[in-house]
C-alpha cells in the first residue's frame, strides 16, 4: 500500500519534475521513486 508523502520543495525542482513527467509520459510519483532508487 502506498503512503502519502507531503513536503515543501523548491519551485525549480518541482518544475523539473513536472517537465520530466510530461516529456517521459510517466507520473511524478514514478519520477521520484526512480530517482530515489538511482540515488540509493
Biopython code that builds the backbone (N, CA, C, O; Angstrom):
import numpy as np
from Bio.PDB.StructureBuilder import StructureBuilder

atoms = [
    (1, "UNK", "N", (0.837, -1.179, 0.000)),
    (1, "UNK", "CA", (0.000, 0.000, 0.000)),
    (1, "UNK", "C", (0.887, 1.251, 0.000)),
    (1, "UNK", "O", (1.842, 1.344, 0.772)),
    (2, "UNK", "N", (0.567, 2.193, -0.859)),
    (2, "UNK", "CA", (1.322, 3.444, -0.938)),
    (2, "UNK", "C", (0.953, 4.361, 0.214)),
    (2, "UNK", "O", (-0.178, 4.345, 0.699)),
    (3, "UNK", "N", (1.910, 5.152, 0.643)),
    (3, "UNK", "CA", (1.720, 6.136, 1.712)),
    (3, "UNK", "C", (1.759, 7.528, 1.111)),
    (3, "UNK", "O", (2.386, 7.743, 0.073)),
    (4, "UNK", "N", (1.098, 8.470, 1.752)),
    (4, "UNK", "CA", (1.117, 9.866, 1.323)),
    (4, "UNK", "C", (2.345, 10.535, 1.920)),
    (4, "UNK", "O", (2.630, 10.386, 3.108)),
    (5, "UNK", "N", (3.071, 11.273, 1.085)),
    (5, "UNK", "CA", (4.290, 11.957, 1.495)),
    (5, "UNK", "C", (4.139, 13.426, 1.120)),
    (5, "UNK", "O", (3.985, 13.760, -0.055)),
    (6, "UNK", "N", (4.181, 14.284, 2.099)),
    (6, "UNK", "CA", (3.990, 15.708, 1.842)),
    (6, "UNK", "C", (5.216, 16.484, 2.305)),
    (6, "UNK", "O", (5.717, 16.262, 3.408)),
    (7, "UNK", "N", (5.700, 17.395, 1.461)),
    (7, "UNK", "CA", (6.881, 18.185, 1.810)),
    (7, "UNK", "C", (6.891, 19.494, 1.033)),
    (7, "UNK", "O", (6.245, 19.627, -0.007)),
    (8, "UNK", "N", (7.627, 20.443, 1.555)),
    (8, "UNK", "CA", (7.865, 21.680, 0.804)),
    (8, "UNK", "C", (9.057, 21.421, -0.107)),
    (8, "UNK", "O", (10.045, 20.809, 0.299)),
    (9, "UNK", "N", (8.949, 21.895, -1.343)),
    (9, "UNK", "CA", (10.003, 21.637, -2.313)),
    (9, "UNK", "C", (10.274, 22.909, -3.114)),
    (9, "UNK", "O", (9.363, 23.688, -3.394)),
    (10, "UNK", "N", (11.528, 23.103, -3.474)),
    (10, "UNK", "CA", (11.928, 24.251, -4.268)),
    (10, "UNK", "C", (11.144, 24.266, -5.581)),
    (10, "UNK", "O", (10.964, 23.224, -6.212)),
    (11, "UNK", "N", (10.680, 25.446, -5.991)),
    (11, "UNK", "CA", (9.867, 25.548, -7.205)),
    (11, "UNK", "C", (10.609, 25.073, -8.448)),
    (11, "UNK", "O", (9.999, 24.495, -9.348)),
    (12, "UNK", "N", (11.912, 25.309, -8.509)),
    (12, "UNK", "CA", (12.697, 24.867, -9.661)),
    (12, "UNK", "C", (12.714, 23.342, -9.755)),
    (12, "UNK", "O", (12.619, 22.782, -10.847)),
    (13, "UNK", "N", (12.834, 22.682, -8.623)),
    (13, "UNK", "CA", (12.833, 21.214, -8.596)),
    (13, "UNK", "C", (11.461, 20.695, -9.021)),
    (13, "UNK", "O", (11.363, 19.746, -9.799)),
    (14, "UNK", "N", (10.414, 21.317, -8.511)),
    (14, "UNK", "CA", (9.061, 20.913, -8.889)),
    (14, "UNK", "C", (8.843, 21.089, -10.386)),
    (14, "UNK", "O", (8.242, 20.232, -11.034)),
    (15, "UNK", "N", (9.333, 22.200, -10.937)),
    (15, "UNK", "CA", (9.229, 22.456, -12.373)),
    (15, "UNK", "C", (9.941, 21.362, -13.169)),
    (15, "UNK", "O", (9.428, 20.887, -14.182)),
    (16, "UNK", "N", (11.131, 20.966, -12.699)),
    (16, "UNK", "CA", (11.880, 19.896, -13.382)),
    (16, "UNK", "C", (11.133, 18.572, -13.331)),
    (16, "UNK", "O", (11.081, 17.842, -14.321)),
    (17, "UNK", "N", (10.551, 18.263, -12.168)),
    (17, "UNK", "CA", (9.787, 17.015, -12.029)),
    (17, "UNK", "C", (8.590, 17.025, -12.982)),
    (17, "UNK", "O", (8.318, 16.026, -13.649)),
    (18, "UNK", "N", (7.881, 18.148, -13.046)),
    (18, "UNK", "CA", (6.727, 18.256, -13.950)),
    (18, "UNK", "C", (7.149, 18.092, -15.407)),
    (18, "UNK", "O", (6.491, 17.393, -16.177)),
    (19, "UNK", "N", (8.263, 18.748, -15.783)),
    (19, "UNK", "CA", (8.742, 18.629, -17.163)),
    (19, "UNK", "C", (9.147, 17.200, -17.502)),
    (19, "UNK", "O", (8.805, 16.693, -18.571)),
    (20, "UNK", "N", (9.872, 16.550, -16.597)),
    (20, "UNK", "CA", (10.255, 15.154, -16.826)),
    (20, "UNK", "C", (9.022, 14.272, -16.984)),
    (20, "UNK", "O", (8.961, 13.414, -17.864)),
    (21, "UNK", "N", (8.056, 14.499, -16.124)),
    (21, "UNK", "CA", (6.820, 13.724, -16.166)),
    (21, "UNK", "C", (6.127, 13.873, -17.521)),
    (21, "UNK", "O", (5.696, 12.888, -18.121)),
    (22, "UNK", "N", (6.027, 15.102, -17.987)),
    (22, "UNK", "CA", (5.374, 15.354, -19.280)),
    (22, "UNK", "C", (6.189, 14.788, -20.441)),
    (22, "UNK", "O", (5.633, 14.166, -21.346)),
    (23, "UNK", "N", (7.494, 15.001, -20.419)),
    (23, "UNK", "CA", (8.344, 14.553, -21.528)),
    (23, "UNK", "C", (8.457, 13.042, -21.614)),
    (23, "UNK", "O", (8.502, 12.482, -22.709)),
    (24, "UNK", "N", (8.504, 12.376, -20.461)),
    (24, "UNK", "CA", (8.664, 10.918, -20.433)),
    (24, "UNK", "C", (7.337, 10.171, -20.371)),
    (24, "UNK", "O", (7.300, 8.945, -20.474)),
    (25, "UNK", "N", (6.253, 10.916, -20.204)),
    (25, "UNK", "CA", (4.904, 10.342, -20.106)),
    (25, "UNK", "C", (4.800, 9.327, -18.970)),
    (25, "UNK", "O", (4.212, 8.256, -19.118)),
    (26, "UNK", "N", (5.390, 9.697, -17.830)),
    (26, "UNK", "CA", (5.239, 8.886, -16.627)),
    (26, "UNK", "C", (4.825, 9.798, -15.473)),
    (26, "UNK", "O", (4.971, 11.018, -15.556)),
    (27, "UNK", "N", (4.322, 9.216, -14.427)),
    (27, "UNK", "CA", (3.802, 10.010, -13.311)),
    (27, "UNK", "C", (4.926, 10.675, -12.520)),
    (27, "UNK", "O", (6.075, 10.235, -12.549)),
    (28, "UNK", "N", (4.567, 11.735, -11.821)),
    (28, "UNK", "CA", (5.532, 12.401, -10.939)),
    (28, "UNK", "C", (5.966, 11.434, -9.841)),
    (28, "UNK", "O", (7.117, 11.461, -9.404)),
    (29, "UNK", "N", (5.055, 10.590, -9.402)),
    (29, "UNK", "CA", (5.376, 9.572, -8.399)),
    (29, "UNK", "C", (6.485, 8.661, -8.923)),
    (29, "UNK", "O", (7.435, 8.358, -8.202)),
    (30, "UNK", "N", (6.365, 8.232, -10.160)),
    (30, "UNK", "CA", (7.371, 7.344, -10.762)),
    (30, "UNK", "C", (8.720, 8.055, -10.902)),
    (30, "UNK", "O", (9.767, 7.439, -10.705)),
    (31, "UNK", "N", (8.701, 9.334, -11.237)),
    (31, "UNK", "CA", (9.942, 10.116, -11.339)),
    (31, "UNK", "C", (10.671, 10.090, -10.000)),
    (31, "UNK", "O", (11.865, 9.798, -9.936)),
    (32, "UNK", "N", (9.937, 10.400, -8.931)),
    (32, "UNK", "CA", (10.547, 10.474, -7.600)),
    (32, "UNK", "C", (11.023, 9.107, -7.140)),
    (32, "UNK", "O", (12.127, 8.983, -6.610)),
    (33, "UNK", "N", (10.202, 8.075, -7.337)),
    (33, "UNK", "CA", (10.588, 6.715, -6.928)),
    (33, "UNK", "C", (11.849, 6.256, -7.652)),
    (33, "UNK", "O", (12.746, 5.680, -7.037)),
    (34, "UNK", "N", (11.916, 6.511, -8.959)),
    (34, "UNK", "CA", (13.091, 6.110, -9.736)),
    (34, "UNK", "C", (14.330, 6.890, -9.318)),
    (34, "UNK", "O", (15.427, 6.334, -9.263)),
    (35, "UNK", "N", (14.160, 8.173, -9.025)),
    (35, "UNK", "CA", (15.300, 8.987, -8.585)),
    (35, "UNK", "C", (15.859, 8.457, -7.264)),
    (35, "UNK", "O", (17.076, 8.401, -7.086)),
    (36, "UNK", "N", (14.998, 8.076, -6.357)),
    (36, "UNK", "CA", (15.448, 7.549, -5.068)),
    (36, "UNK", "C", (16.185, 6.222, -5.287)),
    (36, "UNK", "O", (17.212, 5.974, -4.655)),
    (37, "UNK", "N", (15.675, 5.383, -6.165)),
    (37, "UNK", "CA", (16.331, 4.097, -6.441)),
    (37, "UNK", "C", (17.725, 4.316, -7.038)),
    (37, "UNK", "O", (18.676, 3.618, -6.688)),
    (38, "UNK", "N", (17.833, 5.292, -7.941)),
    (38, "UNK", "CA", (19.139, 5.572, -8.553)),
    (38, "UNK", "C", (20.106, 6.188, -7.560)),
    (38, "UNK", "O", (21.310, 5.946, -7.634)),
    (39, "UNK", "N", (19.600, 6.968, -6.648)),
    (39, "UNK", "CA", (20.443, 7.657, -5.662)),
    (39, "UNK", "C", (20.953, 6.708, -4.583)),
    (39, "UNK", "O", (22.056, 6.875, -4.062)),
    (40, "UNK", "N", (20.139, 5.715, -4.256)),
    (40, "UNK", "CA", (20.461, 4.807, -3.140)),
    (40, "UNK", "C", (21.603, 3.869, -3.464)),
    (40, "UNK", "O", (21.986, 3.051, -2.628)),
]
sb = StructureBuilder()
sb.init_structure("model")
sb.init_model(0)
sb.init_chain("A")
sb.init_seg("    ")
for serial, (resi, resn, name, xyz) in enumerate(atoms, 1):
    if name == "N":
        sb.init_residue(resn, " ", resi, " ")
    sb.init_atom(name, np.array(xyz, "f"), 0.0, 1.0, " ", f" {name:<3s}", serial, name[0])
structure = sb.get_structure()
